[in-house]
């Protein structure tokens, strides 16, 4: 990562490149279990890219026994040794606090975890000359067992929410160009090519204290949350990221995004995590509102998803219909006397005592013209139907 960082605007801490260090291999591939309906699915992977000789990014996912989940991406700086050390220390420290802290205030816990990581990285950088000036960005997303979300970040690694065709940024970069955009000095297009676009204003481990930005996140069925380092957003637009997230499963989307970044030269390490919340059948077709053209990357995957949903609905309706018919058949068999079954005389006598003596009924009228009458002596079974299911 070529980012330069400091705690205050206008003061730049120079970084180092990773030339000469051993080339890293792909790491952090934690895609989780195979996808199943109604389950949270996570894809997670970090890649060295096409230019860097070492991977200074670190990512991981964690889960508590109560189902609370945490995703973390850290993009290190300060040379291949310092950057990798800083990002790894940040992720390990955040995980340690996450797994040991039992406070119900998860926002405070997440802020404290990142600040603890900041202290450890800063103290180590002060005590080891070879690690002087190291630091890291951090972005994390926490989803608790009640499906409430929290995002926390420092630096320019980002978090997004994908919902029904729209990719929404959940974080604002702590960077020079982001600050210039906020002040109206440059446009988004100018920021994308600005010579200072790799300079960040805030990082973990650069100073003794760090300001962590923490915010609650609304979560709905079918939402997907994406975390990434700037190695992805530096080469793909938000619309391109949205198209891939829409068209693929989380694991496949992670692989596809990294592949596209590598195909475009990947000048930096690339790290991507995606968490998918189970969708609700009542939400309809989530692929129906794509914001971008999908002809090159998504049409087949989308149609396959739709076909699979239609097939599962047909199977479910058929199963419900068969179950309903079976229940009606059992009820009919129970209530209808079988031919030749002896009448329960004690039951009839008991029933007669309860209702009293019966009156003699007059004889039934005789139908003279049999050809103009209709009769059906055979006992008719009750009508049977298939219960309807909401689509």
SULQUI-V743276 format. One record per helix or strand of 3 or more residues. SS is the DSSP state (helix for helix, strand for strand). FROM is the first residue (numbers start at 1). LEN is the number of residues. If there is no record, write none. Layout:
BEGIN
SS_FROM_LEN ; SS_FROM_LEN
END
This chain:
BEGIN
strand_41_7 ; strand_57_7 ; strand_69_9 ; helix_79_22 ; helix_106_22 ; helix_129_3 ; strand_135_9 ; strand_149_6 ; strand_158_6 ; strand_166_4 ; helix_176_7 ; helix_188_5 ; strand_213_5 ; strand_224_5 ; helix_230_4 ; helix_238_10 ; helix_250_14 ; strand_270_7 ; helix_281_3 ; helix_299_37 ; helix_345_11 ; helix_370_3
END
